[in-house]
């Protein structure tokens, strides 16, 4: 089974993406065996991906990004509803989208999660036991212990949260995939998740010009997994944060989760469309999802000015709470001690938890 088939098995395609492909396919395309469900809105066409290479990155403020898609209008976001899209190559995101596939039915989004009581800390215990890690993922035990120490110091022992990982696949990220830096970050995220979430799984979103692919990282299948997935995704494009943000939001809404989500959002530069990224983050602020951005590369690079100024997204004028944090892991993140990475990840998360509970976005944990 190929990488694309494997990922398709895990996630399937979102209903709206399948409809977009069937609608925009060229006349020569053979019709699928089963007809997708009728759509409510006509989807917007995707632009052709840019040529690969370091020159793919765009750090300007242009609202149109990659040929007009980056503005991310309401109709485009409606097109992308549903479960996280499957892994696919950039050639499948061109305007023609010639390959139509069988539609996968999706469950309706659950009712407001805030009406359900959040999980209370279970006596300060991690979500998964040390014995579980030792038997299932012994290579993560050290990271698991280090993450647990940080959580206890931050008053988060026993806290439950879903952990997501968003990975930049823009052209300038090549060396970080090649040298194992991104794989190590994925292992750090998985070890953190073992402390916060008892399912032992981290949903991963790869993005560049579009959402390039998604997959689950699990305790029993993580070694070399990132490079394996990345190598099957083809073209590395631009840096459209907003598609990745919307993919995580869609997944979280449909998961039925009542606990908050903690998103590790890795990137090595500014979004191609800053207005679209700002809009997506502000719209997501009404959900119990915290976005912790992690920068790779030159700490003085101007491409990170956008992330340094996230606090300028005013509260409550533009968003009900401050739902973002940022720290820079340096030009060689593999040299950053694990304890320091976990400490930086957890700097703003505790305060955000208090803010969303006060705002009624996240129910306060029960005393039981």
C-alpha positions in Angstrom: 0.0 0.0 0.0 1.5 3.4 -1.0 1.7 6.4 1.3 -1.3 8.2 -0.4 -3.4 5.0 0.0 -2.4 4.6 3.6 -3.4 8.2 4.4 -6.6 7.9 2.4 -7.5 4.8 4.5 -6.9 6.8 7.7 -8.9 10.0 6.9 -10.7 9.7 3.7 -11.6 12.8 1.8 -13.8 15.6 3.2 -17.2 15.7 1.6 -16.7 19.3 0.4 -13.3 18.6 -1.1 -14.7 15.6 -3.0 -17.5 17.8 -4.3 -15.0 20.4 -5.4 -13.1 17.8 -7.3 -16.1 16.3 -9.0 -17.5 19.8 -9.9 -14.3 21.3 -11.4 -13.0 18.2 -13.2 -12.3 18.5 -16.9 -14.7 17.1 -19.5 -12.2 14.2 -20.2 -12.4 13.0 -16.6 -14.1 9.7 -16.1 -17.1 10.0 -13.7 -16.7 8.3 -10.3 -18.6 5.1 -9.6 -20.7 6.8 -6.9 -22.0 10.4 -7.1 -21.0 12.7 -4.2 -23.7 14.3 -2.1 -25.1 17.6 -3.5 -23.2 20.7 -2.3 -24.8 23.8 -0.9 -22.3 26.2 -2.4 -20.2 26.2 -5.5 -16.6 25.7 -4.4 -13.8 28.1 -5.4 -11.1 26.8 -7.7 -7.7 26.2 -6.3 -4.7 27.9 -8.0 -1.9 26.1 -9.6 0.9 25.4 -7.2 4.1 27.5 -7.7 7.4 26.0 -8.8 9.3 24.1 -6.2 12.4 25.6 -4.5 13.6 28.1 -1.9 12.0 30.9 -4.0 8.5 29.5 -3.2 8.2 31.4 0.0 6.3 34.7 0.0 6.7 36.9 3.0 4.7 40.0 1.9 1.4 41.2 3.1 -0.5 40.6 -0.1 -4.1 39.5 0.6 -4.4 37.3 -2.5 -1.4 35.0 -1.6 -1.4 32.2 -4.2 -3.4 33.5 -7.0 -6.4 34.8 -5.0 -7.0 31.8 -2.7 -5.2 33.1 0.3 -7.8 35.7 1.1 -9.9 32.7 2.2 -13.4 33.9 1.7 -16.5 32.3 3.3 -17.3 30.3 0.2 -13.8 28.8 0.1 -14.0 27.9 3.8 -17.3 26.2 3.2 -15.7 24.1 0.5 -13.2 22.8 3.0 -15.6 21.7 5.7 -15.6 18.2 7.0 -13.0 15.9 8.4 -9.3 16.7 7.8 -8.5 16.2 4.1 -6.3 13.2 3.1 -2.7 13.4 2.2 -2.3 14.4 -1.4 0.4 15.8 -3.8 0.3 19.4 -4.9 -0.5 18.3 -8.4 -3.9 17.3 -7.1 -4.6 20.8 -5.8 -4.5 22.5 -9.2 -7.5 24.3 -10.7 -8.6 21.4 -12.7 -8.4 18.8 -9.9 -9.0 16.1 -12.6 -9.2 13.0 -10.4 -12.7 12.5 -8.9 -13.1 10.0 -6.0 -15.9 8.4 -4.2 -17.4 10.7 -1.6 -17.0 9.7 2.0 -20.1 10.6 4.2 -19.3 12.5 7.3 -21.1 12.8 10.6 -22.7 16.1 11.4 -20.7 18.4 13.7 -21.6 17.9 17.3 -23.5 20.4 19.4 -21.6 23.1 21.2 -18.9 21.4 23.2 -19.1 24.1 25.9 -22.3 22.6 27.1 -20.5 19.5 28.2 -18.4 19.4 31.3 -14.6 19.4 30.7 -12.5 16.6 32.1 -11.2 17.4 35.6 -7.6 16.7 36.5 -7.4 13.1 37.6 -5.4 13.5 40.8 -2.5 15.1 38.9 -1.8 11.8 37.0 -0.7 11.9 33.3 -3.2 10.6 30.8 -1.1 7.6 30.0 1.0 5.7 32.6 4.8 5.3 32.5 4.2 1.6 32.2 2.2 2.2 29.0 5.0 4.2 27.5 7.7 1.7 28.5 5.8 -1.1 26.9 4.5 0.7 23.8 7.0 3.4 23.0 10.2 3.0 25.1 12.0 5.5 22.9 9.7 8.3 24.1 10.1 7.6 27.9 12.7 10.3 28.4 10.6 12.9 26.5 7.5 11.8 28.4 9.2 12.4 31.8 10.6 15.8 30.7 7.2 16.9 29.5 5.5 15.7 32.7 8.0 17.7 34.8 7.2 20.9 32.9 3.4 20.3 33.2 3.7 19.9 37.0 5.8 23.1 37.3 3.2 25.0 35.4 0.4 23.7 37.5 -1.0 21.5 34.7 -0.5 18.1 36.2 -3.6 16.1 35.5 -4.9 18.5 32.9 -6.4 16.9 29.7 -6.1 18.4 26.2 -5.9 17.1 22.7 -2.5 17.8 21.1 -2.3 18.7 17.3 0.8 19.1 15.3 0.9 21.4 12.2 4.0 21.2 10.0 5.2 23.7 7.4 6.1 22.2 4.0 7.1 25.4 2.2 10.2 25.1 0.0 12.6 26.5 2.6 11.8 23.7 5.0 13.6 21.0 3.1 16.7 20.8 5.3 14.6 20.5 8.5 12.9 17.4 7.1 16.1 16.0 5.7 18.1 16.3 9.0 15.4 14.9 11.3 14.5 18.1 13.0 10.8 17.8 12.1 10.7 14.2 13.1 12.1 15.1 16.5 9.5 17.8 17.0 6.8 15.2 16.2 8.2 12.9 18.9 8.3 15.7 21.4 4.6 16.5 20.5 3.7 12.8 20.9 5.4 12.6 24.3 3.5 15.7 25.4 0.3 14.2 24.2 0.9 11.1 26.3 0.7 13.3 29.4 -2.4 15.2 28.2 -4.5 12.9 26.1 -5.2 9.2 26.8 -5.7 8.2 23.1 -1.9 8.2 22.4 -2.5 9.9 19.0 -1.5 13.2 17.6 -3.3 14.4 14.4 -0.7 15.9 12.0 -1.4 18.5 9.3 1.1 19.2 6.6 0.6 22.5 4.8 2.2 24.7 2.2 0.2 26.4 -0.6 -2.7 24.2 0.5 -3.2 21.4 3.1 -0.8 18.9 1.6 -1.8 16.0 3.7 -2.8 14.7 7.1 -2.2 11.7 9.2 -2.1 10.4 12.8 1.1 9.9 14.7 0.7 7.2 17.3 2.8 5.6 20.0 3.1 2.3 18.1 3.9 3.9 14.7 6.1 7.1 15.0 9.7 6.2 14.2 10.6 7.7 10.9 6.9 8.5 10.3 7.3 12.1 9.4 9.9 11.7 6.7 7.9 8.7 5.3 4.8 10.9 5.0 6.6 14.0 3.8 8.4 12.2 1.0 5.0 11.0 -0.4 3.5 14.5 -0.5 5.4 15.8 -3.5 5.7 19.5 -4.2 6.6 21.9 -1.5 4.8 25.2 -2.0 4.1 28.5 -0.2 3.0 29.2 3.4 -0.7 29.5 3.7 -1.4 29.3 7.5 -5.1 29.8 7.1 -5.8 26.5 5.4 -4.0 24.6 8.1 -5.9 26.5 10.8 -9.2 25.8 9.2 -8.3 22.1 8.9 -7.6 21.8 12.6 -10.8 23.7 13.5 -12.9 21.4 11.3 -11.3 18.3 12.9 -11.8 19.6 16.4 -15.4 20.5 15.9 -16.2 17.1 14.4 -14.3 15.1 17.1 -16.8 15.8 19.7 -14.0 16.8 22.1 -15.0 18.5 25.4 -11.4 19.1 26.5 -9.3 22.0 25.0 -6.9 21.5 22.1 -3.2 22.5 22.2 -1.8 23.1 18.7 1.9 23.1 18.0 2.1 25.1 14.8 5.6 24.9 13.3 6.8 27.3 10.6 9.9 28.9 9.3 8.4 32.2 8.1 5.5 34.5 7.7 2.2 33.5 6.1 1.8 34.1 2.4 -1.4 36.0 3.2 -1.3 37.8 6.5 -4.9 39.0 6.4 -6.2 35.5 5.8 -4.1 34.1 8.7 -5.3 36.8 11.0 -8.9 36.3 10.1 -8.6 32.5 10.6 -7.0 32.9 14.1 -9.6 35.5 15.2 -12.5 33.3 14.0 -11.0 30.3 15.9 -10.7 32.3 19.2 -14.3 31.5 20.1 -13.2 27.8 20.4 -11.1 26.2 23.2 -8.1 25.8 20.8 -4.7 27.3 21.7 -2.2 27.9 18.9 1.4 27.7 20.0 3.6 28.8 17.1 7.2 27.5 16.9 9.7 29.2 14.6 12.5 27.5 12.9 15.3 29.5 11.2 17.0 32.9 11.8 15.6 34.5 15.0 16.2 37.9 13.5 14.4 37.2 10.2 11.7 39.7 9.4 9.5 36.8 8.3 8.7 36.3 11.9 7.5 39.8 12.5 3.9 38.6 11.9 4.2 36.1 14.7 5.9 38.5 17.1 3.0 40.9 16.6 0.2 38.4 17.3 -0.6 40.2 20.5 -1.7 43.2 18.3 -4.8 41.3 17.4 -6.8 43.2 19.9 -9.0 41.6 22.6 -12.0 41.9 22.6 -12.3 44.0 19.5 -11.0 41.3 17.1 -11.1 38.1 19.2 -12.7 37.2 22.6 -9.4 36.0 24.1 -5.7 35.9 23.2 -5.5 32.4 21.7 -1.9 32.4 20.4 1.7 32.2 21.6 5.0 32.2 19.8 8.6 31.3 20.5 11.6 30.8 18.3 13.5 27.5 18.4 16.5 28.9 16.6 18.3 28.1 13.4 19.1 24.6 14.6 16.2 23.4 16.8 17.8 20.0 17.3 20.2 21.7 19.6 17.4 23.1 21.8 17.2 21.0 25.0 13.9 19.1 25.3 13.2 20.7 28.7 13.6 24.2 27.2 11.2 23.4 24.4 8.5 22.1 26.7 9.0 25.1 29.0 8.5 27.5 26.1 5.5 25.6 24.8 3.8 26.0 28.2 4.5 29.7 28.9 1.1 31.0 27.8 -1.1 27.9 27.9 -2.0 28.1 31.6 -3.1 31.7 31.4 -5.2 31.0 28.3 -7.0 28.2 30.1 -8.1 30.6 32.8 -9.2 33.2 30.2 -11.4 30.7 28.2 -12.9 29.4 31.4 -13.8 33.0 32.5 -15.2 33.7 29.1 -17.3 30.6 29.1 -15.6 29.2 26.0 -14.4 26.2 28.0 -16.4 24.9 31.0 -14.5 24.8 34.2 -13.4 21.3 35.3 -15.8 19.6 37.7 -14.8 19.2 41.2 -15.5 15.4 41.1 
